[in-house]
Amino acid sequence: MLQETAFENAKANAKPLTGADLILQALEKENVEFIFGYPGGAVLPIYDKIYDSKIFHVLPRHEQGGIHAAEGYARISGKPGVVIATSGPGATNIVTGLADAMMDSLPLVVFTGQVATGVIGTDAFQEADILGITTPITKYNCQIRSLEEIPKIVKEAFYIATSGRPGPVLIDIPKDIAATITEVPEEKEIDLPGYQPTTQPNYMQIRKLTEAVSAAKKPVILAGAGVIFSKASNELKQYAEQQQIPVVHTLLGLGGFPADNDLFIGMGGMHGCYAANMALYECDLLINVGARFDDRLTGNLAHFAPNAVKAHIDIDPAEIGKVIPTKIPVVADAKEALTELINQNGKQPENSEWNKKIENWKKEYPYYYENSDLLKPQKVLEMLHEKTKGDAIVTTDVGQHQMWTAQFYPFKDSNRWVTSGGLGTMGFGLPSSIGAQLADPDATVLAISGDGGFQMCSQELGLIKELNLPIKIIVFNNQALGMVRQWQEFFYESRFSHSKESVQPSFVKLADAYGIKGYQISSEEEAESILDEALAIREPVLLEFRLDPNENVYPMIAPGKGLHEMVGMKP
């Protein structure tokens, strides 16, 4: 009785709260460090409360830059990136980032403002049906229609975004609900009976896989980003070494298995190394751990591991069998599945000859490039790797520079590689480096872009300067949309339709306009001295590398070809 009276007195004396108060309180309970947001009319009630919040607000110069920064933060920290955008154009400006995060399984919790409930559906000023727009590109979305449900919805959003296969969740908030005063709603537990991700592997499937490994002569592990998301890098290394199974990585999985380990073969796929692709082609057992068999990895499906038994470990059951028929499906968290496989301690496969064959492929057909009087991007990346000791966080845009970075900047640790894989988003590299640097303030962060992609979100130089983030901004300038130009050269009879840029800004002057040091580099000699200087200072620097405009990415698998039909290997 006394407790009930005390509760009623506390409730009576409690300060009235608005919907915006409830949102900020819910974010604080989730230990949110940063909000990546851009204010506007429909979210002003929320921003009025952010003014007094302890959560650090990051103001991008464009909503797309903000959500890409949140993606970079999520990729490095493993925590969900939190984004706020206003209604209408603010909300539609984050659509690309939502699609990018959905395809690459990055946890985001995104709040969009909405017009007042009384005018929804009337084409009011800055109204957009953001739920209808984003349903295919979010893990879950909803619109808040009552104050009482705010704490529960926000709590559930963080759970959905981070559990199972991570992904973006969007909450739409009408302006009047954010501004309305209410009492403190009763705290409610998460109750999602229709959403119960399977994390523990089925014992019989683990046994089947253990027996398949023991019987194999040419086993290969294909490791994807799921290894990193489940924090299973150590377990992958332990299992691969226990069974002496070589490892191929997907583009997004790089760093999940140390590149300096003898069992690491390399990256597979369209621009992967010869050894990795041939290992995938000739293997008799393929163990996929946390990868989704995307088309840039597999090439022509008729020639993808044609003689292999396929096993697939994935927390998302929808991925298993979606692209490749799977004989041994294991629906589970990668860390849990690998732990069970380690505990099985099965008989090692008799694959010593296979491992020797792979080693010979690695030695005979490494990545290579031909030196010339012009500066080569591969050389720049080798220099960056040497000078940073391979410890930098690296973010990229999409295109030639992305593939060269994946090839020539090997990663020995997880959570150091931030790139747009599934959606292939130009403009991603620069803003994602902001979130990456905020997630790991002491790290050296390299933001590598092409001249085309850099110009898509170059306005975020203003945010980098405002926060004085010591990001090293690297622009590979070949005066073209390099990958488009390469495809036009190979497949369209060198008809370079609008892929070459006849007018460019001075990237050094652009950096200077934002108060950031900038250097233009055209030779290895200049690169040596300027890189040492740039890496030694804890402030942002832009480095424009003037590259051979005709350099192509090799090796390459043409569309429609199999993994064994690569071109451009070392002669």
C-alpha positions as CSV (number, residue, x, y, z in Angstrom):
1,M,0.0,0.0,0.0
2,L,2.8,2.4,0.9
3,Q,4.6,1.5,-2.3
4,E,1.5,2.3,-4.4
5,T,1.1,5.6,-2.6
6,A,4.7,6.5,-3.2
7,F,4.3,5.6,-6.9
8,E,1.2,7.7,-7.3
9,N,2.9,10.7,-5.5
10,A,5.9,10.4,-7.8
11,K,3.6,10.2,-10.8
12,A,1.7,13.3,-9.7
13,N,4.9,15.3,-9.2
14,A,6.6,14.1,-12.5
15,K,7.3,16.7,-15.1
16,P,5.0,16.4,-18.1
17,L,6.7,14.9,-21.1
18,T,6.3,15.4,-24.8
19,G,6.6,12.7,-27.4
20,A,10.0,14.1,-28.2
21,D,11.0,13.7,-24.6
22,L,10.0,10.1,-24.7
23,I,12.1,9.5,-27.9
24,L,15.2,11.1,-26.3
25,Q,14.7,9.2,-23.1
26,A,14.4,5.9,-25.1
27,L,17.6,6.7,-27.0
28,E,19.5,7.4,-23.8
29,K,18.3,4.1,-22.4
30,E,19.8,2.4,-25.4
31,N,23.2,4.1,-24.7
32,V,23.2,6.0,-28.0
33,E,26.4,7.9,-28.4
34,F,25.7,9.9,-31.6
35,I,22.7,11.1,-33.6
36,F,23.3,11.7,-37.3
37,G,20.6,14.2,-38.1
38,Y,19.4,17.1,-40.2
39,P,16.7,19.4,-38.7
40,G,13.5,20.5,-40.5
41,G,10.0,21.6,-39.7
42,A,8.5,18.2,-38.9
43,V,11.2,17.3,-36.5
44,L,11.6,20.6,-34.7
45,P,9.9,19.3,-31.5
46,I,12.6,16.6,-31.4
47,Y,15.4,19.0,-32.1
48,D,14.2,21.3,-29.3
49,K,14.8,18.4,-26.9
50,I,18.1,17.5,-28.6
51,Y,19.3,21.0,-27.5
52,D,19.4,19.8,-23.9
53,S,20.4,16.1,-24.6
54,K,23.7,14.5,-23.6
55,I,23.8,12.6,-26.8
56,F,26.2,14.1,-29.3
57,H,24.5,15.4,-32.4
58,V,26.4,15.2,-35.7
59,L,25.1,17.6,-38.4
60,P,25.9,16.4,-41.9
61,R,25.6,18.8,-44.9
62,H,23.1,16.5,-46.6
63,E,20.8,13.7,-45.3
64,Q,22.5,11.2,-47.6
65,G,25.8,12.1,-46.0
66,G,24.3,11.6,-42.6
67,I,23.0,8.1,-43.2
68,H,26.2,7.0,-44.8
69,A,28.1,8.3,-41.8
70,A,25.7,6.3,-39.6
71,E,26.5,3.2,-41.7
72,G,30.2,3.7,-41.2
73,Y,29.7,4.1,-37.5
74,A,27.6,0.9,-37.4
75,R,30.2,-1.1,-39.4
76,I,33.1,-0.2,-37.1
77,S,31.4,-0.1,-33.7
78,G,28.9,-2.9,-34.2
79,K,26.3,-0.6,-32.6
80,P,23.2,0.7,-34.5
81,G,23.7,4.1,-36.2
82,V,20.9,6.5,-35.3
83,V,19.6,8.9,-37.9
84,I,17.0,11.7,-37.9
85,A,15.6,13.4,-41.0
86,T,12.6,15.7,-41.5
87,S,9.6,14.8,-43.6
88,G,9.3,14.9,-47.3
89,P,12.6,15.6,-49.0
90,G,14.6,15.0,-45.8
91,A,13.1,11.5,-45.6
92,T,13.5,10.7,-49.3
93,N,17.1,11.9,-49.2
94,I,18.0,8.9,-46.9
95,V,16.4,6.3,-49.2
96,T,19.7,5.4,-50.8
97,G,21.3,4.8,-47.4
98,L,18.5,2.6,-46.3
99,A,18.8,0.5,-49.4
100,D,22.5,0.3,-48.9
101,A,22.2,-0.7,-45.2
102,M,19.6,-3.3,-46.1
103,M,21.7,-5.0,-48.7
104,D,24.8,-5.0,-46.6
105,S,23.1,-5.9,-43.3
106,L,24.0,-2.8,-41.3
107,P,22.0,-2.0,-38.2
108,L,20.4,1.5,-38.3
109,V,17.5,3.1,-36.4
110,V,16.1,5.9,-38.4
111,F,13.6,8.5,-37.3
112,T,11.7,10.5,-39.9
113,G,9.5,13.4,-39.2
114,Q,6.0,13.4,-40.6
115,V,3.3,16.0,-41.1
116,A,0.6,16.3,-38.4
117,T,-1.8,13.3,-38.1
118,G,-4.8,15.5,-39.1
119,V,-3.3,16.2,-42.6
120,I,-1.7,12.9,-43.4
121,G,-2.9,11.8,-46.8
122,T,-3.8,15.3,-48.1
123,D,-0.5,16.1,-49.9
124,A,0.4,18.6,-47.1
125,F,3.6,20.6,-47.4
126,Q,6.6,18.3,-47.2
127,E,4.5,15.2,-46.9
128,A,5.8,11.9,-48.3
129,D,4.6,8.3,-47.8
130,I,7.9,7.2,-46.4
131,L,6.5,3.9,-45.1
132,G,5.3,3.0,-48.6
133,I,8.6,4.2,-50.1
134,T,10.8,2.3,-47.7
135,T,8.9,-1.0,-47.0
136,P,11.1,-3.0,-49.5
137,I,14.4,-1.5,-48.1
138,T,14.0,-1.7,-44.4
139,K,13.9,-4.7,-42.1
140,Y,10.9,-3.1,-40.4
141,N,9.1,0.2,-40.5
142,C,6.2,1.8,-38.7
143,Q,4.5,5.1,-37.9
144,I,3.9,6.1,-34.3
145,R,0.2,6.9,-33.8
146,S,0.0,7.3,-30.0
147,L,2.3,8.7,-27.4
148,E,2.1,5.6,-25.1
149,E,3.7,3.3,-27.6
150,I,6.9,5.4,-28.2
151,P,9.2,3.7,-25.5
152,K,8.1,0.2,-26.6
153,I,8.5,0.9,-30.3
154,V,11.9,2.5,-29.9
155,K,13.1,-0.4,-27.7
156,E,11.8,-2.9,-30.3
157,A,13.4,-1.0,-33.1
158,F,16.9,-1.4,-31.6
159,Y,16.3,-5.1,-30.9
160,I,15.1,-5.7,-34.5
161,A,17.9,-3.7,-36.0
162,T,20.7,-5.6,-34.1
163,S,19.3,-9.2,-33.7
164,G,19.3,-11.9,-36.2
165,R,20.5,-10.5,-39.6
166,P,21.1,-6.8,-38.8
167,G,19.4,-4.2,-40.9
168,P,17.7,-0.8,-40.9
169,V,14.5,0.0,-39.0
170,L,12.5,3.2,-39.7
171,I,10.2,5.0,-37.3
172,D,7.9,7.7,-38.8
173,I,6.8,10.4,-36.2
174,P,4.0,12.9,-37.0
175,K,4.9,16.3,-35.7
176,D,1.9,16.7,-33.4
177,I,2.6,13.5,-31.6
178,A,6.2,14.6,-31.0
179,A,4.9,17.9,-29.5
180,T,2.0,16.5,-27.5
181,I,2.4,16.4,-23.7
182,T,1.7,13.1,-21.9
183,E,2.4,11.3,-18.6
184,V,5.2,8.8,-18.3
185,P,4.0,5.7,-20.0
186,E,4.3,2.3,-18.3
187,E,7.5,0.5,-19.2
188,K,6.7,-2.6,-21.4
189,E,8.9,-5.5,-22.3
190,I,9.7,-6.4,-25.9
191,D,7.0,-8.8,-27.2
192,L,7.5,-9.9,-30.8
193,P,6.2,-13.4,-31.1
194,G,6.5,-13.4,-34.9
195,Y,10.1,-12.4,-34.8
196,Q,12.3,-15.1,-33.2
197,P,15.7,-15.4,-35.0
198,T,17.3,-18.8,-34.8
199,T,20.8,-18.5,-33.3
200,Q,21.7,-22.0,-32.2
201,P,22.5,-24.6,-34.9
202,N,20.7,-27.8,-35.3
203,Y,23.0,-30.6,-33.9
204,M,22.3,-33.1,-36.7
205,Q,23.2,-30.5,-39.4
206,I,26.5,-29.8,-37.6
207,R,27.2,-33.5,-37.5
208,K,26.5,-33.8,-41.2
209,L,28.9,-31.0,-41.9
210,T,31.6,-32.5,-39.7
211,E,31.3,-35.8,-41.5
212,A,31.4,-34.0,-44.9
213,V,34.6,-32.2,-43.9
214,S,36.2,-35.5,-42.8
215,A,35.4,-37.1,-46.2
216,A,36.4,-34.1,-48.4
217,K,39.6,-33.9,-50.4
218,K,39.2,-30.3,-51.6
219,P,37.4,-28.3,-49.0
220,V,37.1,-24.5,-49.0
221,I,35.5,-22.1,-46.6
222,L,33.8,-19.1,-48.1
223,A,33.6,-16.4,-45.4
224,G,31.3,-13.4,-45.7
225,A,30.4,-10.3,-43.6
226,G,28.3,-12.5,-41.4
227,V,31.5,-13.7,-39.7
228,I,32.2,-10.1,-38.7
229,F,28.7,-9.2,-37.6
230,S,28.6,-12.2,-35.3
231,K,32.1,-11.4,-34.0
232,A,33.2,-14.8,-35.1
233,S,36.6,-14.0,-36.5
234,N,38.5,-15.9,-33.8
235,E,36.2,-18.9,-34.2
236,L,36.7,-18.9,-37.9
237,K,40.5,-18.9,-37.5
238,Q,40.4,-21.6,-34.9
239,Y,38.2,-23.8,-37.0
240,A,40.1,-23.3,-40.2
241,E,43.4,-24.1,-38.4
242,Q,41.9,-27.1,-36.6
243,Q,40.7,-28.7,-39.9
244,Q,43.4,-27.1,-42.1
245,I,40.8,-25.7,-44.5
246,P,41.8,-22.8,-46.7
247,V,39.6,-19.7,-46.6
248,V,38.2,-17.4,-49.4
249,H,36.6,-14.1,-48.5
250,T,33.9,-12.1,-50.1
251,L,34.4,-8.4,-50.7
252,L,32.4,-7.4,-47.5
253,G,34.0,-10.2,-45.5
254,L,37.6,-9.0,-45.8
255,G,39.3,-8.8,-42.4
256,G,37.2,-11.6,-41.0
257,F,40.1,-13.9,-41.5
258,P,43.7,-12.5,-41.3
259,A,45.2,-12.0,-44.7
260,D,48.7,-12.9,-43.4
261,N,47.5,-16.4,-42.3
262,D,48.8,-19.2,-44.5
263,L,45.3,-20.6,-45.0
264,F,44.0,-17.4,-46.4
265,I,43.6,-17.6,-50.2
266,G,42.2,-14.2,-51.1
267,M,39.1,-12.5,-52.3
268,G,36.9,-14.4,-54.7
269,G,34.6,-13.0,-57.5
270,M,34.7,-10.8,-60.5
271,H,37.9,-9.1,-59.5
272,G,39.1,-11.7,-57.0
273,C,42.5,-13.4,-57.2
274,Y,43.1,-16.5,-59.4
275,A,43.8,-18.8,-56.5
276,A,40.5,-18.0,-54.8
277,N,38.4,-18.3,-57.9
278,M,40.0,-21.6,-58.9
279,A,39.6,-22.9,-55.4
280,L,35.9,-22.2,-55.5
281,Y,35.7,-23.7,-59.0
282,E,37.5,-27.0,-58.2
283,C,36.5,-27.6,-54.6
284,D,34.5,-30.7,-53.6
285,L,33.1,-29.2,-50.4
286,L,32.2,-25.5,-50.1
287,I,31.4,-24.2,-46.6
288,N,29.7,-20.8,-46.8
289,V,29.8,-18.9,-43.5
290,G,27.8,-15.7,-43.5
291,A,27.8,-14.9,-47.2
292,R,24.8,-14.6,-49.6
293,F,26.2,-15.9,-52.9
294,D,25.8,-12.6,-54.7
295,D,26.3,-12.5,-58.5
296,R,29.6,-10.6,-58.4
297,L,31.0,-13.5,-56.4
298,T,29.5,-16.4,-58.2
299,G,29.7,-15.4,-61.9
300,N,27.9,-17.9,-64.1
301,L,26.0,-20.2,-61.7
302,A,26.5,-23.2,-63.9
303,H,30.2,-22.9,-63.3
304,F,30.2,-22.1,-59.6
305,A,31.7,-24.9,-57.6
306,P,30.1,-27.4,-60.0
307,N,31.5,-30.5,-58.3
308,A,31.1,-29.4,-54.7
309,V,28.8,-30.4,-51.9
310,K,27.5,-27.0,-50.6
311,A,27.0,-26.2,-47.0
312,H,25.6,-22.9,-45.9
313,I,25.7,-21.4,-42.4
314,D,23.5,-18.3,-42.2
315,I,21.3,-16.6,-39.6
316,D,18.9,-15.6,-42.3
317,P,17.0,-18.7,-43.5
318,A,15.8,-16.8,-46.6
319,E,19.4,-16.8,-47.9
320,I,19.9,-20.5,-47.8
321,G,19.0,-22.0,-51.1
322,K,18.0,-18.7,-52.6
323,V,20.8,-18.6,-55.2
324,I,22.7,-21.9,-54.8
325,P,21.1,-25.3,-54.0
326,T,22.4,-26.3,-50.6
327,K,22.8,-29.8,-49.4
328,I,23.8,-29.0,-45.7
329,P,21.8,-26.0,-44.5
330,V,22.7,-24.6,-41.0
331,V,20.4,-21.8,-39.8
332,A,22.4,-20.2,-37.0
333,D,24.6,-17.4,-35.8
334,A,28.0,-17.9,-37.4
335,K,29.8,-17.7,-34.0
336,E,27.5,-20.4,-32.5
337,A,27.8,-22.7,-35.5
338,L,31.6,-22.4,-35.7
339,T,31.9,-23.0,-31.9
340,E,29.9,-26.2,-32.3
341,L,32.1,-27.3,-35.3
342,I,35.2,-26.7,-33.2
343,N,33.8,-28.7,-30.3
344,Q,33.1,-31.6,-32.7
345,N,36.8,-31.8,-33.4
346,G,36.1,-34.0,-36.4
347,K,38.7,-36.0,-38.3
348,Q,40.8,-33.7,-40.5
349,P,40.2,-34.1,-44.2
350,E,43.0,-35.6,-46.3
351,N,43.6,-32.4,-48.2
352,S,47.3,-31.8,-48.1
353,E,47.7,-32.0,-51.8
354,W,44.8,-29.6,-52.3
355,N,46.4,-27.1,-50.0
356,K,49.7,-27.4,-51.9
357,K,47.9,-26.8,-55.2
358,I,46.3,-23.6,-53.8
359,E,49.7,-22.4,-52.5
360,N,51.1,-22.9,-56.0
361,W,48.3,-20.9,-57.6
362,K,48.9,-18.1,-55.1
363,K,52.6,-18.0,-56.0
364,E,52.1,-18.4,-59.7
365,Y,49.2,-15.9,-60.2
366,P,49.4,-13.1,-57.7
367,Y,47.8,-9.7,-58.2
368,Y,50.1,-7.7,-60.4
369,Y,50.4,-4.4,-62.3
370,E,52.9,-3.1,-64.8
371,N,55.0,-0.1,-63.9
372,S,55.2,3.0,-66.1
373,D,56.1,6.6,-65.9
374,L,52.6,7.4,-64.7
375,L,51.5,6.9,-61.1
376,K,49.8,3.6,-60.5
377,P,46.9,3.2,-58.0
378,Q,48.2,-0.2,-56.9
379,K,51.5,1.3,-55.9
380,V,49.8,4.0,-53.9
381,L,47.9,1.4,-52.0
382,E,51.0,-0.7,-51.3
383,M,52.6,2.4,-49.9
384,L,49.6,3.2,-47.8
385,H,49.6,-0.4,-46.4
386,E,53.2,-0.2,-45.6
387,K,53.1,3.2,-43.9
388,T,50.0,2.4,-41.9
389,K,51.2,-1.2,-41.1
390,G,47.9,-2.4,-42.4
391,D,46.1,-1.1,-39.3
392,A,44.1,1.7,-40.8
393,I,40.3,1.8,-41.1
394,V,39.7,2.0,-44.8
395,T,36.5,3.3,-46.4
396,T,35.8,3.5,-50.1
397,D,33.3,4.6,-52.7
398,V,32.5,2.1,-55.5
399,G,34.4,1.5,-58.7
400,Q,38.0,0.8,-59.7
401,H,39.5,2.3,-56.6
402,Q,37.3,0.0,-54.5
403,M,38.6,-3.1,-56.2
404,W,42.2,-2.0,-56.2
405,T,41.9,-1.3,-52.4
406,A,40.4,-4.8,-51.8
407,Q,43.3,-6.3,-53.7
408,F,46.3,-4.3,-52.5
409,Y,45.4,-3.3,-49.0
410,P,45.2,-6.7,-47.2
411,F,43.4,-6.7,-43.8
412,K,44.5,-8.7,-40.9
413,D,41.7,-7.7,-38.5
414,S,38.0,-7.4,-38.6
415,N,36.1,-4.1,-38.5
416,R,38.7,-2.2,-40.5
417,W,37.0,-2.3,-43.9
418,V,34.0,-0.1,-44.8
419,T,32.6,-0.2,-48.3
420,S,29.3,-0.4,-50.2
421,G,28.9,-3.9,-51.5
422,G,25.4,-4.9,-52.5
423,L,24.0,-1.6,-53.6
424,G,27.3,-0.2,-54.9
425,T,26.7,3.4,-53.8
426,M,28.9,6.1,-55.2
427,G,29.3,8.9,-52.7
428,F,29.5,6.4,-49.8
429,G,33.2,6.6,-49.0
430,L,33.7,10.1,-47.6
431,P,30.7,10.3,-45.3
432,S,31.1,6.7,-44.1
433,S,34.6,7.6,-43.0
434,I,33.1,10.2,-40.6
435,G,31.1,7.6,-38.8
436,A,34.1,5.2,-38.8
437,Q,36.3,7.9,-37.2
438,L,33.7,8.7,-34.5
439,A,33.4,5.0,-33.7
440,D,37.2,4.7,-33.3
441,P,38.6,8.1,-32.6
442,D,42.2,6.9,-32.2
443,A,42.3,5.0,-35.5
444,T,44.0,6.2,-38.7
445,V,41.1,6.4,-41.2
446,L,41.7,6.4,-44.9
447,A,38.7,7.6,-47.0
448,I,39.5,6.4,-50.6
449,S,37.3,7.7,-53.4
450,G,37.4,8.1,-57.2
451,D,37.1,11.5,-58.6
452,G,33.5,10.8,-59.6
453,G,32.2,9.4,-56.4
454,F,34.0,12.0,-54.3
455,Q,32.0,14.8,-55.9
456,M,28.7,13.1,-54.9
457,C,29.1,13.8,-51.2
458,S,32.1,16.3,-51.1
459,Q,30.0,18.7,-49.0
460,E,30.8,16.5,-46.0
461,L,34.3,18.1,-46.0
462,G,32.5,20.8,-44.0
463,L,31.5,18.3,-41.2
464,I,35.0,16.8,-41.2
465,K,36.5,20.2,-40.7
466,E,33.9,21.2,-38.1
467,L,34.7,18.1,-36.0
468,N,38.4,18.3,-36.9
469,L,38.4,14.6,-37.7
470,P,41.9,13.4,-38.7
471,I,40.7,11.6,-41.8
472,K,43.1,11.2,-44.7
473,I,40.9,11.8,-47.7
474,I,42.4,10.1,-50.8
475,V,41.0,11.0,-54.3
476,F,42.1,8.7,-57.1
477,N,41.8,11.0,-60.0
478,N,41.8,9.2,-63.4
479,Q,39.6,11.9,-64.9
480,A,36.8,9.4,-65.6
481,L,34.1,7.2,-64.1
482,G,36.8,4.5,-64.2
483,M,34.8,1.3,-63.9
484,V,32.2,2.6,-66.4
485,R,35.1,3.5,-68.8
486,Q,36.7,0.1,-68.3
487,W,33.4,-1.7,-69.2
488,Q,32.9,0.5,-72.2
489,E,36.5,-0.3,-73.4
490,F,35.9,-4.1,-72.9
491,F,32.3,-4.5,-74.0
492,Y,31.2,-1.5,-76.0
493,E,34.1,-1.1,-78.5
494,S,35.7,1.8,-76.6
495,R,32.7,4.0,-77.2
496,F,33.2,6.2,-74.1
497,S,29.7,7.6,-73.8
498,H,29.8,10.2,-71.0
499,S,32.3,8.4,-68.8
500,K,35.1,10.9,-69.1
501,E,35.1,14.1,-67.1
502,S,36.2,17.1,-69.2
503,V,35.6,19.6,-66.4
504,Q,36.6,19.0,-62.8
505,P,37.1,21.2,-59.8
506,S,40.5,21.7,-58.3
507,F,40.2,19.2,-55.4
508,V,43.1,20.8,-53.6
509,K,41.4,24.2,-53.8
510,L,38.1,22.7,-52.7
511,A,39.7,21.3,-49.6
512,D,41.3,24.7,-49.0
513,A,37.9,26.3,-49.2
514,Y,36.8,24.2,-46.2
515,G,40.1,25.0,-44.4
516,I,41.6,21.5,-45.0
517,K,45.1,21.0,-46.2
518,G,45.3,19.6,-49.7
519,Y,48.1,18.1,-51.9
520,Q,48.2,17.0,-55.5
521,I,50.5,14.1,-56.2
522,S,51.7,12.8,-59.6
523,S,54.7,10.6,-58.8
524,E,56.0,8.0,-56.5
525,E,58.6,10.4,-55.1
526,E,56.0,12.9,-54.2
527,A,53.8,10.2,-52.7
528,E,56.6,9.0,-50.4
529,S,57.2,12.3,-48.8
530,I,53.7,13.7,-48.7
531,L,52.2,10.5,-47.3
532,D,54.6,10.6,-44.4
533,E,53.7,14.2,-43.7
534,A,50.0,13.6,-44.0
535,L,49.9,10.5,-41.8
536,A,52.0,12.2,-39.1
537,I,49.5,14.9,-38.3
538,R,46.1,14.5,-36.4
539,E,44.0,16.7,-38.7
540,P,42.2,16.1,-41.9
541,V,44.2,16.1,-45.2
542,L,43.1,15.7,-48.8
543,L,45.5,13.9,-51.1
544,E,44.7,13.9,-54.8
545,F,46.6,11.3,-56.8
546,R,46.8,12.0,-60.5
547,L,46.7,8.5,-61.9
548,D,47.2,6.7,-65.2
549,P,43.8,7.3,-66.9
550,N,43.9,4.0,-68.8
551,E,44.7,1.7,-65.9
552,N,42.2,-1.2,-65.6
553,V,41.3,-3.6,-62.8
554,Y,42.6,-7.1,-63.3
555,P,42.0,-10.0,-63.1
556,M,38.4,-9.8,-64.3
557,I,35.6,-12.2,-65.0
558,A,33.3,-11.0,-67.8
559,P,29.5,-11.1,-67.3
560,G,28.2,-14.5,-68.1
561,K,31.5,-16.2,-67.6
562,G,32.5,-18.7,-64.9
563,L,35.1,-18.3,-62.1
564,H,37.6,-20.3,-64.2
565,E,37.4,-17.9,-67.1
566,M,39.4,-15.0,-65.8
567,V,41.3,-12.6,-67.9
568,G,44.2,-10.4,-67.1
569,M,46.3,-12.6,-64.9
570,K,50.1,-12.2,-64.6
571,P,51.6,-13.5,-67.9
